[in-house]
Amino acid sequence: MKECKTKKVILGSEDYVILYKGEPSEPLDVIYHFTSIIEMVNDRGLSLAEGEEVVCMTELSQELQDRYIKDITERNTFKEVK
């Protein structure tokens, strides 16, 4: 096996983050699938603070999308299996 970096990261339209005043309110590795957001609202009574919002990854500014892509790329190393 050899390690290889991902070549391309695509942000999903089913993935969401929580922003506070337009900036991530959690570390960049915290990304929620839409079903997790629904569960957080229905089962845990998710309550956002003033200035917080849940935003789809594909609706983030290009700058934020680039930050998330850079973080994902730098954190992930995949094993190539032969």
Biopython code that builds the backbone (N, CA, C, O; Angstrom):
import numpy as np
from Bio.PDB.StructureBuilder import StructureBuilder

atoms = [
    (1, "MET", "N", (0.837, -1.175, 0.000)),
    (1, "MET", "CA", (0.000, 0.000, 0.000)),
    (1, "MET", "C", (0.883, 1.240, 0.000)),
    (1, "MET", "O", (1.925, 1.286, 0.653)),
    (2, "LYS", "N", (0.442, 2.233, -0.743)),
    (2, "LYS", "CA", (1.133, 3.505, -0.686)),
    (2, "LYS", "C", (0.115, 4.592, -0.397)),
    (2, "LYS", "O", (-1.054, 4.488, -0.766)),
    (3, "GLU", "N", (0.585, 5.643, 0.273)),
    (3, "GLU", "CA", (-0.303, 6.734, 0.610)),
    (3, "GLU", "C", (-0.391, 7.707, -0.553)),
    (3, "GLU", "O", (0.583, 7.926, -1.273)),
    (4, "CYS", "N", (-1.564, 8.284, -0.726)),
    (4, "CYS", "CA", (-1.712, 9.307, -1.750)),
    (4, "CYS", "C", (-2.703, 10.345, -1.261)),
    (4, "CYS", "O", (-3.673, 10.013, -0.579)),
    (5, "LYS", "N", (-2.464, 11.578, -1.601)),
    (5, "LYS", "CA", (-3.371, 12.667, -1.240)),
    (5, "LYS", "C", (-4.548, 12.677, -2.208)),
    (5, "LYS", "O", (-4.430, 12.244, -3.354)),
    (6, "THR", "N", (-5.673, 13.173, -1.732)),
    (6, "THR", "CA", (-6.807, 13.310, -2.627)),
    (6, "THR", "C", (-6.460, 14.323, -3.694)),
    (6, "THR", "O", (-5.726, 15.276, -3.434)),
    (7, "LYS", "N", (-6.970, 14.131, -4.868)),
    (7, "LYS", "CA", (-6.687, 15.051, -5.960)),
    (7, "LYS", "C", (-7.739, 16.132, -6.066)),
    (7, "LYS", "O", (-7.430, 17.267, -6.427)),
    (8, "LYS", "N", (-8.984, 15.790, -5.754)),
    (8, "LYS", "CA", (-10.049, 16.769, -5.873)),
    (8, "LYS", "C", (-11.095, 16.527, -4.801)),
    (8, "LYS", "O", (-11.553, 15.401, -4.603)),
    (9, "VAL", "N", (-11.466, 17.589, -4.117)),
    (9, "VAL", "CA", (-12.505, 17.527, -3.104)),
    (9, "VAL", "C", (-13.718, 18.263, -3.657)),
    (9, "VAL", "O", (-13.601, 19.386, -4.150)),
    (10, "ILE", "N", (-14.867, 17.634, -3.574)),
    (10, "ILE", "CA", (-16.109, 18.264, -4.018)),
    (10, "ILE", "C", (-17.010, 18.401, -2.798)),
    (10, "ILE", "O", (-17.306, 17.418, -2.118)),
    (11, "LEU", "N", (-17.437, 19.617, -2.530)),
    (11, "LEU", "CA", (-18.336, 19.849, -1.407)),
    (11, "LEU", "C", (-19.747, 19.435, -1.800)),
    (11, "LEU", "O", (-20.207, 19.725, -2.904)),
    (12, "GLY", "N", (-20.428, 18.755, -0.885)),
    (12, "GLY", "CA", (-21.745, 18.215, -1.197)),
    (12, "GLY", "C", (-22.890, 19.148, -0.848)),
    (12, "GLY", "O", (-22.817, 19.905, 0.120)),
    (13, "SER", "N", (-23.935, 19.087, -1.636)),
    (13, "SER", "CA", (-25.119, 19.909, -1.395)),
    (13, "SER", "C", (-25.966, 19.360, -0.252)),
    (13, "SER", "O", (-26.944, 19.991, 0.149)),
    (14, "GLU", "N", (-25.608, 18.202, 0.273)),
    (14, "GLU", "CA", (-26.332, 17.630, 1.409)),
    (14, "GLU", "C", (-25.595, 17.871, 2.723)),
    (14, "GLU", "O", (-26.028, 17.409, 3.778)),
    (15, "ASP", "N", (-24.478, 18.597, 2.654)),
    (15, "ASP", "CA", (-23.648, 18.846, 3.823)),
    (15, "ASP", "C", (-23.756, 20.303, 4.259)),
    (15, "ASP", "O", (-23.823, 21.215, 3.435)),
    (16, "TYR", "N", (-23.772, 20.498, 5.584)),
    (16, "TYR", "CA", (-24.011, 21.813, 6.165)),
    (16, "TYR", "C", (-23.009, 22.122, 7.269)),
    (16, "TYR", "O", (-22.444, 21.224, 7.893)),
    (17, "VAL", "N", (-22.804, 23.415, 7.492)),
    (17, "VAL", "CA", (-21.974, 23.888, 8.595)),
    (17, "VAL", "C", (-22.739, 24.983, 9.327)),
    (17, "VAL", "O", (-23.697, 25.554, 8.807)),
    (18, "ILE", "N", (-22.294, 25.258, 10.537)),
    (18, "ILE", "CA", (-22.894, 26.333, 11.312)),
    (18, "ILE", "C", (-21.934, 27.516, 11.299)),
    (18, "ILE", "O", (-20.764, 27.396, 11.663)),
    (19, "LEU", "N", (-22.455, 28.659, 10.871)),
    (19, "LEU", "CA", (-21.660, 29.879, 10.813)),
    (19, "LEU", "C", (-22.138, 30.848, 11.887)),
    (19, "LEU", "O", (-23.315, 30.880, 12.245)),
    (20, "TYR", "N", (-21.199, 31.631, 12.389)),
    (20, "TYR", "CA", (-21.521, 32.720, 13.296)),
    (20, "TYR", "C", (-21.015, 33.997, 12.655)),
    (20, "TYR", "O", (-19.811, 34.190, 12.485)),
    (21, "LYS", "N", (-21.935, 34.852, 12.307)),
    (21, "LYS", "CA", (-21.613, 36.110, 11.628)),
    (21, "LYS", "C", (-20.744, 35.866, 10.395)),
    (21, "LYS", "O", (-19.785, 36.595, 10.144)),
    (22, "GLY", "N", (-21.091, 34.832, 9.633)),
    (22, "GLY", "CA", (-20.423, 34.540, 8.373)),
    (22, "GLY", "C", (-19.139, 33.740, 8.466)),
    (22, "GLY", "O", (-18.520, 33.452, 7.442)),
    (23, "GLU", "N", (-18.722, 33.373, 9.673)),
    (23, "GLU", "CA", (-17.514, 32.573, 9.872)),
    (23, "GLU", "C", (-17.875, 31.264, 10.559)),
    (23, "GLU", "O", (-18.843, 31.213, 11.318)),
    (24, "PRO", "N", (-17.103, 30.192, 10.302)),
    (24, "PRO", "CA", (-17.397, 28.910, 10.958)),
    (24, "PRO", "C", (-17.403, 29.060, 12.478)),
    (24, "PRO", "O", (-16.491, 29.653, 13.054)),
    (25, "SER", "N", (-18.427, 28.524, 13.114)),
    (25, "SER", "CA", (-18.501, 28.580, 14.572)),
    (25, "SER", "C", (-17.883, 27.339, 15.214)),
    (25, "SER", "O", (-17.761, 27.259, 16.436)),
    (26, "GLU", "N", (-17.497, 26.382, 14.390)),
    (26, "GLU", "CA", (-16.872, 25.149, 14.859)),
    (26, "GLU", "C", (-15.622, 24.894, 14.015)),
    (26, "GLU", "O", (-15.453, 25.511, 12.963)),
    (27, "PRO", "N", (-14.749, 23.998, 14.462)),
    (27, "PRO", "CA", (-13.575, 23.676, 13.642)),
    (27, "PRO", "C", (-13.985, 23.259, 12.231)),
    (27, "PRO", "O", (-15.089, 22.757, 12.024)),
    (28, "LEU", "N", (-13.102, 23.467, 11.274)),
    (28, "LEU", "CA", (-13.425, 23.192, 9.873)),
    (28, "LEU", "C", (-13.716, 21.718, 9.592)),
    (28, "LEU", "O", (-14.292, 21.391, 8.555)),
    (29, "ASP", "N", (-13.324, 20.830, 10.502)),
    (29, "ASP", "CA", (-13.608, 19.410, 10.266)),
    (29, "ASP", "C", (-15.003, 19.006, 10.749)),
    (29, "ASP", "O", (-15.373, 17.836, 10.652)),
    (30, "VAL", "N", (-15.776, 19.956, 11.266)),
    (30, "VAL", "CA", (-17.141, 19.661, 11.703)),
    (30, "VAL", "C", (-18.103, 20.057, 10.580)),
    (30, "VAL", "O", (-18.395, 21.234, 10.366)),
    (31, "ILE", "N", (-18.577, 19.039, 9.880)),
    (31, "ILE", "CA", (-19.505, 19.211, 8.761)),
    (31, "ILE", "C", (-20.648, 18.222, 8.994)),
    (31, "ILE", "O", (-20.414, 17.044, 9.263)),
    (32, "TYR", "N", (-21.877, 18.707, 8.889)),
    (32, "TYR", "CA", (-23.043, 17.889, 9.171)),
    (32, "TYR", "C", (-23.770, 17.493, 7.888)),
    (32, "TYR", "O", (-23.960, 18.319, 6.995)),
    (33, "HIS", "N", (-24.171, 16.241, 7.800)),
    (33, "HIS", "CA", (-25.071, 15.807, 6.738)),
    (33, "HIS", "C", (-26.450, 16.364, 7.092)),
    (33, "HIS", "O", (-26.763, 16.530, 8.271)),
    (34, "PHE", "N", (-27.270, 16.653, 6.093)),
    (34, "PHE", "CA", (-28.568, 17.274, 6.366)),
    (34, "PHE", "C", (-29.414, 16.450, 7.330)),
    (34, "PHE", "O", (-30.206, 17.009, 8.089)),
    (35, "THR", "N", (-29.256, 15.135, 7.310)),
    (35, "THR", "CA", (-30.033, 14.303, 8.230)),
    (35, "THR", "C", (-29.612, 14.537, 9.680)),
    (35, "THR", "O", (-30.432, 14.415, 10.590)),
    (36, "SER", "N", (-28.361, 14.865, 9.896)),
    (36, "SER", "CA", (-27.889, 15.185, 11.247)),
    (36, "SER", "C", (-28.483, 16.499, 11.728)),
    (36, "SER", "O", (-28.828, 16.635, 12.901)),
    (37, "ILE", "N", (-28.602, 17.461, 10.830)),
    (37, "ILE", "CA", (-29.215, 18.740, 11.192)),
    (37, "ILE", "C", (-30.681, 18.520, 11.570)),
    (37, "ILE", "O", (-31.157, 19.066, 12.565)),
    (38, "ILE", "N", (-31.388, 17.726, 10.780)),
    (38, "ILE", "CA", (-32.796, 17.428, 11.079)),
    (38, "ILE", "C", (-32.909, 16.758, 12.450)),
    (38, "ILE", "O", (-33.776, 17.108, 13.251)),
    (39, "GLU", "N", (-32.031, 15.800, 12.708)),
    (39, "GLU", "CA", (-32.034, 15.109, 14.000)),
    (39, "GLU", "C", (-31.739, 16.086, 15.139)),
    (39, "GLU", "O", (-32.377, 16.029, 16.190)),
    (40, "MET", "N", (-30.778, 16.977, 14.930)),
    (40, "MET", "CA", (-30.426, 17.950, 15.965)),
    (40, "MET", "C", (-31.608, 18.872, 16.281)),
    (40, "MET", "O", (-31.809, 19.252, 17.435)),
    (41, "VAL", "N", (-32.374, 19.223, 15.277)),
    (41, "VAL", "CA", (-33.538, 20.092, 15.479)),
    (41, "VAL", "C", (-34.677, 19.316, 16.132)),
    (41, "VAL", "O", (-35.246, 19.769, 17.125)),
    (42, "ASN", "N", (-35.013, 18.156, 15.585)),
    (42, "ASN", "CA", (-36.168, 17.385, 16.056)),
    (42, "ASN", "C", (-35.939, 16.710, 17.401)),
    (42, "ASN", "O", (-36.815, 16.735, 18.265)),
    (43, "ASP", "N", (-34.771, 16.109, 17.582)),
    (43, "ASP", "CA", (-34.531, 15.303, 18.774)),
    (43, "ASP", "C", (-33.829, 16.054, 19.903)),
    (43, "ASP", "O", (-34.012, 15.738, 21.078)),
    (44, "ARG", "N", (-33.037, 17.036, 19.540)),
    (44, "ARG", "CA", (-32.248, 17.728, 20.568)),
    (44, "ARG", "C", (-32.626, 19.191, 20.717)),
    (44, "ARG", "O", (-32.053, 19.902, 21.542)),
    (45, "GLY", "N", (-33.583, 19.641, 19.927)),
    (45, "GLY", "CA", (-34.025, 21.023, 20.033)),
    (45, "GLY", "C", (-32.934, 22.030, 19.720)),
    (45, "GLY", "O", (-32.760, 23.011, 20.443)),
    (46, "LEU", "N", (-32.205, 21.791, 18.652)),
    (46, "LEU", "CA", (-31.128, 22.699, 18.261)),
    (46, "LEU", "C", (-31.612, 24.142, 18.309)),
    (46, "LEU", "O", (-32.626, 24.496, 17.707)),
    (47, "SER", "N", (-30.889, 24.939, 19.014)),
    (47, "SER", "CA", (-31.211, 26.348, 19.130)),
    (47, "SER", "C", (-29.967, 27.138, 18.746)),
    (47, "SER", "O", (-28.913, 26.998, 19.366)),
    (48, "LEU", "N", (-30.102, 27.958, 17.730)),
    (48, "LEU", "CA", (-28.963, 28.748, 17.279)),
    (48, "LEU", "C", (-28.897, 30.061, 18.049)),
    (48, "LEU", "O", (-29.922, 30.663, 18.369)),
    (49, "ALA", "N", (-27.684, 30.490, 18.337)),
    (49, "ALA", "CA", (-27.480, 31.776, 18.999)),
    (49, "ALA", "C", (-27.705, 32.899, 17.989)),
    (49, "ALA", "O", (-27.693, 32.669, 16.780)),
    (50, "GLU", "N", (-27.904, 34.084, 18.483)),
    (50, "GLU", "CA", (-28.054, 35.226, 17.591)),
    (50, "GLU", "C", (-26.787, 35.349, 16.745)),
    (50, "GLU", "O", (-25.675, 35.323, 17.272)),
    (51, "GLY", "N", (-26.962, 35.480, 15.451)),
    (51, "GLY", "CA", (-25.819, 35.575, 14.537)),
    (51, "GLY", "C", (-25.384, 34.247, 13.955)),
    (51, "GLY", "O", (-24.551, 34.209, 13.049)),
    (52, "GLU", "N", (-25.950, 33.134, 14.474)),
    (52, "GLU", "CA", (-25.615, 31.807, 13.949)),
    (52, "GLU", "C", (-26.620, 31.403, 12.885)),
    (52, "GLU", "O", (-27.793, 31.772, 12.941)),
    (53, "GLU", "N", (-26.137, 30.636, 11.910)),
    (53, "GLU", "CA", (-27.012, 30.104, 10.870)),
    (53, "GLU", "C", (-26.442, 28.797, 10.346)),
    (53, "GLU", "O", (-25.230, 28.579, 10.367)),
    (54, "VAL", "N", (-27.328, 27.933, 9.876)),
    (54, "VAL", "CA", (-26.932, 26.676, 9.251)),
    (54, "VAL", "C", (-26.899, 26.931, 7.748)),
    (54, "VAL", "O", (-27.882, 27.388, 7.166)),
    (55, "VAL", "N", (-25.745, 26.628, 7.117)),
    (55, "VAL", "CA", (-25.562, 26.958, 5.710)),
    (55, "VAL", "C", (-25.065, 25.730, 4.947)),
    (55, "VAL", "O", (-24.175, 25.017, 5.408)),
    (56, "CYS", "N", (-25.648, 25.500, 3.789)),
    (56, "CYS", "CA", (-25.215, 24.422, 2.902)),
    (56, "CYS", "C", (-23.806, 24.700, 2.407)),
    (56, "CYS", "O", (-23.467, 25.839, 2.088)),
    (57, "MET", "N", (-22.996, 23.672, 2.345)),
    (57, "MET", "CA", (-21.602, 23.825, 1.904)),
    (57, "MET", "C", (-21.500, 24.478, 0.526)),
    (57, "MET", "O", (-20.583, 25.258, 0.272)),
    (58, "THR", "N", (-22.444, 24.158, -0.362)),
    (58, "THR", "CA", (-22.375, 24.703, -1.714)),
    (58, "THR", "C", (-22.871, 26.144, -1.790)),
    (58, "THR", "O", (-22.738, 26.786, -2.831)),
    (59, "GLU", "N", (-23.437, 26.656, -0.706)),
    (59, "GLU", "CA", (-23.902, 28.039, -0.677)),
    (59, "GLU", "C", (-22.955, 28.959, 0.078)),
    (59, "GLU", "O", (-23.230, 30.150, 0.223)),
    (60, "LEU", "N", (-21.839, 28.414, 0.560)),
    (60, "LEU", "CA", (-20.834, 29.232, 1.227)),
    (60, "LEU", "C", (-20.145, 30.137, 0.215)),
    (60, "LEU", "O", (-20.147, 29.853, -0.983)),
    (61, "SER", "N", (-19.563, 31.213, 0.694)),
    (61, "SER", "CA", (-18.763, 32.064, -0.195)),
    (61, "SER", "C", (-17.625, 31.222, -0.769)),
    (61, "SER", "O", (-17.235, 30.213, -0.181)),
    (62, "GLN", "N", (-17.105, 31.633, -1.897)),
    (62, "GLN", "CA", (-16.006, 30.887, -2.509)),
    (62, "GLN", "C", (-14.806, 30.820, -1.564)),
    (62, "GLN", "O", (-14.108, 29.807, -1.513)),
    (63, "GLU", "N", (-14.569, 31.898, -0.820)),
    (63, "GLU", "CA", (-13.458, 31.919, 0.135)),
    (63, "GLU", "C", (-13.623, 30.839, 1.204)),
    (63, "GLU", "O", (-12.674, 30.119, 1.514)),
    (64, "LEU", "N", (-14.826, 30.727, 1.765)),
    (64, "LEU", "CA", (-15.059, 29.689, 2.767)),
    (64, "LEU", "C", (-15.002, 28.293, 2.158)),
    (64, "LEU", "O", (-14.456, 27.376, 2.771)),
    (65, "GLN", "N", (-15.556, 28.119, 0.965)),
    (65, "GLN", "CA", (-15.462, 26.817, 0.300)),
    (65, "GLN", "C", (-13.997, 26.426, 0.126)),
    (65, "GLN", "O", (-13.624, 25.279, 0.371)),
    (66, "ASP", "N", (-13.178, 27.367, -0.290)),
    (66, "ASP", "CA", (-11.749, 27.089, -0.480)),
    (66, "ASP", "C", (-11.079, 26.717, 0.841)),
    (66, "ASP", "O", (-10.219, 25.837, 0.864)),
    (67, "ARG", "N", (-11.453, 27.367, 1.931)),
    (67, "ARG", "CA", (-10.881, 27.032, 3.240)),
    (67, "ARG", "C", (-11.256, 25.619, 3.656)),
    (67, "ARG", "O", (-10.418, 24.869, 4.157)),
    (68, "TYR", "N", (-12.517, 25.258, 3.447)),
    (68, "TYR", "CA", (-12.950, 23.901, 3.787)),
    (68, "TYR", "C", (-12.240, 22.871, 2.909)),
    (68, "TYR", "O", (-11.780, 21.845, 3.409)),
    (69, "ILE", "N", (-12.148, 23.134, 1.621)),
    (69, "ILE", "CA", (-11.477, 22.197, 0.717)),
    (69, "ILE", "C", (-10.018, 22.031, 1.108)),
    (69, "ILE", "O", (-9.505, 20.913, 1.124)),
    (70, "LYS", "N", (-9.353, 23.118, 1.418)),
    (70, "LYS", "CA", (-7.941, 23.049, 1.837)),
    (70, "LYS", "C", (-7.811, 22.219, 3.104)),
    (70, "LYS", "O", (-6.923, 21.371, 3.200)),
    (71, "ASP", "N", (-8.687, 22.453, 4.080)),
    (71, "ASP", "CA", (-8.628, 21.700, 5.329)),
    (71, "ASP", "C", (-8.874, 20.213, 5.102)),
    (71, "ASP", "O", (-8.152, 19.374, 5.640)),
    (72, "ILE", "N", (-9.880, 19.887, 4.316)),
    (72, "ILE", "CA", (-10.187, 18.487, 4.025)),
    (72, "ILE", "C", (-9.016, 17.824, 3.323)),
    (72, "ILE", "O", (-8.635, 16.704, 3.665)),
    (73, "THR", "N", (-8.451, 18.499, 2.356)),
    (73, "THR", "CA", (-7.327, 17.946, 1.591)),
    (73, "THR", "C", (-6.110, 17.724, 2.477)),
    (73, "THR", "O", (-5.446, 16.693, 2.371)),
    (74, "GLU", "N", (-5.814, 18.678, 3.345)),
    (74, "GLU", "CA", (-4.636, 18.557, 4.207)),
    (74, "GLU", "C", (-4.807, 17.502, 5.294)),
    (74, "GLU", "O", (-3.824, 16.897, 5.720)),
    (75, "ARG", "N", (-6.027, 17.271, 5.746)),
    (75, "ARG", "CA", (-6.278, 16.293, 6.807)),
    (75, "ARG", "C", (-6.354, 14.862, 6.312)),
    (75, "ARG", "O", (-6.075, 13.933, 7.069)),
    (76, "ASN", "N", (-6.720, 14.670, 5.075)),
    (76, "ASN", "CA", (-7.004, 13.323, 4.599)),
    (76, "ASN", "C", (-5.885, 12.755, 3.744)),
    (76, "ASN", "O", (-5.445, 13.359, 2.766)),
    (77, "THR", "N", (-5.447, 11.589, 4.142)),
    (77, "THR", "CA", (-4.517, 10.792, 3.361)),
    (77, "THR", "C", (-5.180, 9.440, 3.186)),
    (77, "THR", "O", (-5.636, 8.832, 4.155)),
    (78, "PHE", "N", (-5.232, 8.979, 1.967)),
    (78, "PHE", "CA", (-5.876, 7.699, 1.684)),
    (78, "PHE", "C", (-4.848, 6.651, 1.316)),
    (78, "PHE", "O", (-3.822, 6.952, 0.707)),
    (79, "LYS", "N", (-5.131, 5.439, 1.687)),
    (79, "LYS", "CA", (-4.257, 4.315, 1.358)),
    (79, "LYS", "C", (-4.688, 3.734, 0.022)),
    (79, "LYS", "O", (-5.862, 3.429, -0.189)),
    (80, "GLU", "N", (-3.740, 3.589, -0.862)),
    (80, "GLU", "CA", (-4.022, 2.963, -2.157)),
    (80, "GLU", "C", (-3.802, 1.471, -2.002)),
    (80, "GLU", "O", (-2.706, 1.043, -1.639)),
    (81, "VAL", "N", (-4.803, 0.689, -2.264)),
    (81, "VAL", "CA", (-4.725, -0.767, -2.105)),
    (81, "VAL", "C", (-4.479, -1.396, -3.468)),
    (81, "VAL", "O", (-5.156, -1.080, -4.447)),
    (82, "LYS", "N", (-3.505, -2.284, -3.515)),
    (82, "LYS", "CA", (-3.207, -2.970, -4.780)),
    (82, "LYS", "C", (-3.636, -4.401, -4.711)),
    (82, "LYS", "O", (-3.469, -5.143, -5.678)),
]
sb = StructureBuilder()
sb.init_structure("model")
sb.init_model(0)
sb.init_chain("A")
sb.init_seg("    ")
for serial, (resi, resn, name, xyz) in enumerate(atoms, 1):
    if name == "N":
        sb.init_residue(resn, " ", resi, " ")
    sb.init_atom(name, np.array(xyz, "f"), 0.0, 1.0, " ", f" {name:<3s}", serial, name[0])
structure = sb.get_structure()
